[in-house]
Amino acid sequence: MSRTPSCKRLVLMHSWFTKPETRSQCPFFLRYTLLPLIRPALDDMDKAEANLRAIKDGETGADVEWTLVCPPGLNNGPATGKRYLLKNHLFKNQISFGL
């Protein structure tokens, strides 16, 4: 990925269970069917998050603001326009992304 001068904010949409220690909380069926298939992608997401958090002042990328979104689920319902403020990163509903 290359950087453009107009980039002021990086927004990443990742998945729940990017942290290896949280994967044991995944429902039983998904833990033994889906997670083994997507584990490499989840591991890459975890590395991206760690790299963003590790950027120090003065380093390349320190001037870019970033947002990390980890919705528990997305569906094809119409967009609702609702905004969510989370405490302790907990949210248990699906989010409509309205395509």
Secondary structure, DSSP 8 states (H G I E B T S, - for coil): ----TT--EEEEE--TT-SGGGGGGS-HHHHHHTHHHHHHHHHHHHHHHHHHHH--TTSTTTTSEEEEE--S-EESS---------STT---S-EE---
